[in-house]
Amino acid sequence: MSYYYGGQRSGWGIPLQWIIGAIIAIGGLIAYFSRTSVNPTTGETQRVSLTPDQEIALGMQSAPEMAAQMGGEVPPSDPQTQEVQYIGNRVWKRSDAAKSPYPYHYHLLADRRTVNAFALPGGEVFITEGLLDRLTTEGELAGVLGHETGHVVERHVAQQMAQSQLGQSLVTAVGVASSGGQHPYSSTALAAFVNKMQQLHFSRGDESQADECGLRYMTQAGFDPRAMQEVMQVLQQVTNEQGGRPPQMLQTHPYPEARMQQIDAWIRANYPDGVPTYLANPPLPWLRNP
């Protein structure tokens, strides 16, 4: 697609492509800032492109396809699936997440090679066997599922969609405005790079926020928050096994060691006298009597 307008100028002597670019940018900004919604759980005013009902529909529609791409779901009769559902439902129903309007479903995927957990909008939460096999306690599992539940509660996917739409509008606006210059493609590429870096920044912020949600939800459900540190050690081990990693600014998640520091700060702030003994971290059922 070409944005070149032959150097035409408006009646005010302003290049026409500048005016068109400004219109596109203003339109994108108006669309972004006019899409506001109050989070039904946190009370926070957010800029999102989906309603909760649309998030639920999107998540339920996408769940089967996502599961198929990662080995399918482990049958409901499997003890590990039952444990994932038990811990997930306990974290959901005994925490602030229960105030959210989403019907949560916790899935175990049969992919043993991928070490991952993720959430779709609307309450569909997944963990792979590859990650579950590396966990040893119910607290660790509660931390993982609490983190993913936090993504749903905070509506991170809906926010990222709105931010992405705004970013694309601004990149297009720069492309149009610079089309009459000497280096139009360089300007567009720079705008796209800046937009990508901003999206990664938002993503890392979402991950830190989800960690805090996970810590809060797992402790409300009766689990020791220090188990989240053990999860970070697992992720750090996976990173070391893979060898090498790009700079943190180029990643969607903060480094595990950075997350460990944030988790430690949260624990000290919320339990200055030490973690209460009633918060438990028992072994996973299949590891209790090896």
C-alpha positions as CSV (number, residue, x, y, z in Angstrom):
1,M,0.0,0.0,0.0
2,S,1.3,3.4,-0.9
3,Y,0.6,6.5,1.1
4,Y,2.3,8.9,-1.3
5,Y,0.2,11.9,-2.2
6,G,2.6,13.7,-4.6
7,G,3.4,16.5,-2.2
8,Q,0.0,18.0,-2.4
9,R,-0.8,20.8,0.0
10,S,-4.0,22.0,1.6
11,G,-5.3,25.5,1.3
12,W,-3.3,26.4,4.5
13,G,0.0,25.3,3.0
14,I,0.2,22.2,5.1
15,P,1.1,19.0,3.3
16,L,-2.1,16.9,2.7
17,Q,-0.5,13.7,4.0
18,W,0.1,15.5,7.3
19,I,-3.5,16.4,7.6
20,I,-4.6,12.8,6.7
21,G,-2.1,11.4,9.2
22,A,-3.4,13.6,11.9
23,I,-7.0,12.6,11.2
24,I,-6.0,8.9,11.5
25,A,-4.1,9.5,14.8
26,I,-6.9,11.6,16.3
27,G,-9.5,9.0,15.3
28,G,-7.4,6.2,16.9
29,L,-7.0,8.2,20.1
30,I,-10.7,9.1,20.3
31,A,-11.6,5.4,19.8
32,Y,-9.2,4.3,22.5
33,F,-10.1,6.8,25.1
34,S,-13.9,6.5,24.5
35,R,-13.8,2.8,25.2
36,T,-13.9,2.9,29.0
37,S,-15.3,0.3,31.3
38,V,-15.3,-0.1,35.1
39,N,-13.8,-3.4,36.1
40,P,-16.6,-5.2,37.9
41,T,-14.2,-6.8,40.4
42,T,-11.6,-4.2,41.1
43,G,-13.6,-1.0,40.4
44,E,-10.7,0.2,38.2
45,T,-11.7,2.3,35.1
46,Q,-10.1,0.5,32.1
47,R,-9.9,1.1,28.4
48,V,-11.0,-2.1,26.8
49,S,-12.5,-3.1,23.5
50,L,-14.7,-6.0,24.8
51,T,-17.5,-6.4,27.3
52,P,-17.3,-9.2,29.9
53,D,-19.9,-11.2,27.9
54,Q,-17.8,-10.8,24.8
55,E,-14.7,-11.9,26.7
56,I,-16.5,-15.0,27.9
57,A,-17.8,-15.9,24.4
58,L,-14.3,-15.3,22.9
59,G,-12.6,-17.5,25.5
60,M,-15.1,-20.4,25.1
61,Q,-14.9,-20.2,21.3
62,S,-11.1,-20.2,21.4
63,A,-10.5,-22.8,24.1
64,P,-11.0,-26.0,22.0
65,E,-8.6,-24.7,19.3
66,M,-6.0,-23.8,21.8
67,A,-6.2,-27.2,23.5
68,A,-5.9,-29.0,20.1
69,Q,-2.7,-27.1,19.4
70,M,-1.1,-28.3,22.6
71,G,-1.9,-32.0,22.6
72,G,-5.5,-31.8,23.6
73,E,-6.9,-31.9,27.1
74,V,-6.0,-34.7,29.6
75,P,-9.3,-36.6,30.4
76,P,-11.4,-35.4,33.3
77,S,-11.0,-38.8,35.0
78,D,-7.2,-38.4,35.3
79,P,-6.1,-37.6,38.9
80,Q,-3.9,-34.7,37.7
81,T,-6.8,-33.1,35.8
82,Q,-8.9,-33.4,39.0
83,E,-6.2,-31.8,41.1
84,V,-5.8,-28.9,38.6
85,Q,-9.6,-28.4,38.7
86,Y,-9.7,-28.7,42.5
87,I,-6.9,-26.2,43.2
88,G,-8.2,-23.8,40.5
89,N,-11.7,-23.8,41.8
90,R,-10.4,-23.4,45.4
91,V,-8.3,-20.4,44.4
92,W,-11.2,-18.9,42.4
93,K,-14.1,-19.4,44.9
94,R,-12.2,-18.6,48.1
95,S,-10.6,-15.3,46.9
96,D,-11.6,-11.9,45.5
97,A,-11.7,-13.6,42.1
98,A,-15.1,-14.9,43.1
99,K,-16.5,-11.4,42.7
100,S,-15.7,-11.4,39.0
101,P,-18.5,-12.2,36.5
102,Y,-16.5,-15.0,34.7
103,P,-17.2,-18.7,34.8
104,Y,-13.7,-20.1,35.3
105,H,-12.7,-23.5,33.8
106,Y,-9.3,-25.0,34.6
107,H,-7.7,-27.2,31.9
108,L,-4.7,-29.6,31.9
109,L,-3.1,-29.9,28.5
110,A,-1.3,-33.1,27.4
111,D,1.7,-31.2,26.1
112,R,4.8,-32.4,28.0
113,R,7.4,-30.5,26.0
114,T,6.0,-27.0,26.6
115,V,6.4,-25.5,30.1
116,N,3.6,-23.0,30.2
117,A,0.3,-21.8,31.6
118,F,-2.0,-19.2,30.1
119,A,-5.5,-17.8,30.3
120,L,-7.9,-16.8,27.6
121,P,-10.3,-13.9,28.3
122,G,-13.5,-14.8,30.1
123,G,-12.1,-17.5,32.5
124,E,-10.5,-20.3,30.4
125,V,-7.3,-21.2,32.2
126,F,-4.7,-23.7,31.0
127,I,-1.6,-25.4,32.3
128,T,0.5,-27.9,30.4
129,E,1.7,-31.2,31.7
130,G,5.2,-29.9,30.9
131,L,4.8,-27.3,33.7
132,L,2.8,-29.4,36.1
133,D,5.4,-32.2,36.0
134,R,7.9,-29.7,37.4
135,L,5.7,-28.6,40.3
136,T,5.9,-30.4,43.6
137,T,3.3,-28.8,45.9
138,E,-0.3,-27.6,45.9
139,G,0.9,-24.1,46.8
140,E,3.0,-24.0,43.6
141,L,0.0,-25.1,41.5
142,A,-2.2,-22.5,43.3
143,G,0.3,-19.8,42.5
144,V,0.4,-20.6,38.8
145,L,-3.4,-20.9,38.5
146,G,-3.9,-17.8,40.7
147,H,-1.6,-15.8,38.4
148,E,-3.6,-16.8,35.4
149,T,-6.8,-16.1,37.1
150,G,-5.4,-12.7,37.8
151,H,-5.0,-12.1,34.1
152,V,-8.7,-12.8,33.6
153,V,-9.9,-10.6,36.5
154,E,-7.7,-7.7,35.4
155,R,-9.0,-8.1,31.8
156,H,-5.4,-8.0,30.4
157,V,-6.2,-9.5,27.0
158,A,-9.1,-7.0,26.4
159,Q,-6.8,-4.1,27.5
160,Q,-4.0,-5.3,25.2
161,M,-6.3,-5.6,22.3
162,A,-7.4,-1.9,22.7
163,Q,-3.7,-0.8,23.1
164,S,-2.8,-2.8,20.0
165,Q,-5.5,-1.1,18.0
166,L,-4.4,2.3,19.2
167,G,-0.7,1.5,18.4
168,Q,-1.6,0.3,14.9
169,S,-3.6,3.5,14.2
170,L,-0.6,5.7,15.3
171,V,1.8,3.6,13.2
172,T,-0.5,4.1,10.2
173,A,-0.8,7.8,10.9
174,V,3.0,8.1,10.9
175,G,3.2,6.2,7.7
176,V,0.7,8.5,6.0
177,A,2.3,11.7,7.4
178,S,5.8,10.7,6.3
179,S,4.8,9.4,2.8
180,G,5.9,12.6,1.1
181,G,9.3,12.7,2.8
182,Q,12.7,11.3,1.8
183,H,12.6,8.3,4.2
184,P,8.9,7.3,4.6
185,Y,9.7,3.7,5.3
186,S,12.3,4.5,7.9
187,S,9.7,6.6,9.8
188,T,7.1,3.9,9.6
189,A,9.5,1.3,10.8
190,L,10.6,3.4,13.7
191,A,7.0,4.0,14.7
192,A,6.3,0.3,14.5
193,F,9.4,-0.4,16.7
194,V,8.3,2.1,19.3
195,N,4.8,0.6,19.3
196,K,6.2,-2.9,19.8
197,M,8.4,-1.8,22.7
198,Q,5.5,-0.1,24.3
199,Q,3.4,-3.2,23.9
200,L,6.1,-5.3,25.6
201,H,6.3,-2.8,28.4
202,F,2.6,-3.1,29.0
203,S,2.9,-6.9,28.8
204,R,5.6,-7.0,31.5
205,G,3.5,-4.7,33.7
206,D,0.5,-7.1,33.3
207,E,2.7,-10.0,34.4
208,S,3.8,-8.2,37.5
209,Q,0.2,-7.3,38.3
210,A,-0.9,-10.9,37.7
211,D,1.8,-12.1,40.1
212,E,0.3,-9.8,42.8
213,C,-3.1,-11.2,42.1
214,G,-1.9,-14.7,42.3
215,L,-0.2,-14.1,45.6
216,R,-3.4,-12.5,47.0
217,Y,-5.7,-15.2,45.7
218,M,-3.6,-18.1,46.8
219,T,-3.2,-16.8,50.3
220,Q,-6.9,-16.1,50.5
221,A,-7.4,-19.7,49.5
222,G,-5.1,-20.9,52.3
223,F,-1.8,-21.4,50.5
224,D,1.7,-20.3,51.5
225,P,2.7,-17.4,49.2
226,R,6.4,-18.5,49.4
227,A,5.4,-21.3,47.0
228,M,5.3,-18.7,44.3
229,Q,9.1,-18.2,44.8
230,E,9.5,-21.9,44.1
231,V,7.5,-21.5,40.8
232,M,10.0,-18.7,39.8
233,Q,12.9,-21.1,40.5
234,V,11.3,-23.6,38.1
235,L,11.0,-20.9,35.4
236,Q,14.5,-19.8,36.0
237,Q,15.7,-23.4,35.6
238,V,13.8,-23.7,32.3
239,T,15.4,-20.5,31.1
240,N,18.9,-21.8,32.0
241,E,18.2,-25.1,30.2
242,Q,17.2,-23.2,27.0
243,G,20.5,-21.3,27.2
244,G,20.7,-17.6,26.5
245,R,18.0,-15.0,26.6
246,P,17.2,-11.7,25.0
247,P,17.3,-8.4,27.1
248,Q,14.4,-8.1,29.4
249,M,13.1,-5.1,27.5
250,L,12.5,-7.4,24.5
251,Q,10.5,-10.0,26.5
252,T,6.9,-10.2,27.4
253,H,7.7,-11.3,31.0
254,P,10.1,-9.9,33.5
255,Y,13.1,-12.1,34.3
256,P,12.3,-14.8,36.9
257,E,14.8,-13.2,39.3
258,A,13.1,-9.8,39.0
259,R,9.8,-11.4,39.7
260,M,11.3,-13.2,42.7
261,Q,12.3,-9.8,44.1
262,Q,8.8,-8.4,43.6
263,I,7.3,-11.5,45.3
264,D,9.6,-11.2,48.2
265,A,8.7,-7.5,48.6
266,W,5.0,-8.4,48.5
267,I,5.4,-11.1,51.2
268,R,7.4,-8.8,53.5
269,A,4.8,-6.0,53.1
270,N,1.8,-8.2,53.7
271,Y,3.4,-10.4,56.4
272,P,5.9,-8.3,58.2
273,D,5.9,-10.7,61.2
274,G,6.3,-13.8,59.0
275,V,4.0,-16.0,57.0
276,P,1.3,-17.5,59.3
277,T,1.5,-21.2,60.0
278,Y,-2.1,-21.7,58.8
279,L,-1.0,-21.0,55.2
280,A,-0.1,-24.4,53.9
281,N,2.0,-25.9,51.0
282,P,1.4,-29.6,51.0
283,P,2.9,-31.9,48.3
284,L,0.8,-32.7,45.3
285,P,-1.2,-35.9,45.9
286,W,0.8,-38.1,43.6
287,L,4.0,-37.1,45.4
288,R,2.8,-37.8,48.9
289,N,3.3,-41.5,48.9
290,P,5.9,-42.2,46.1
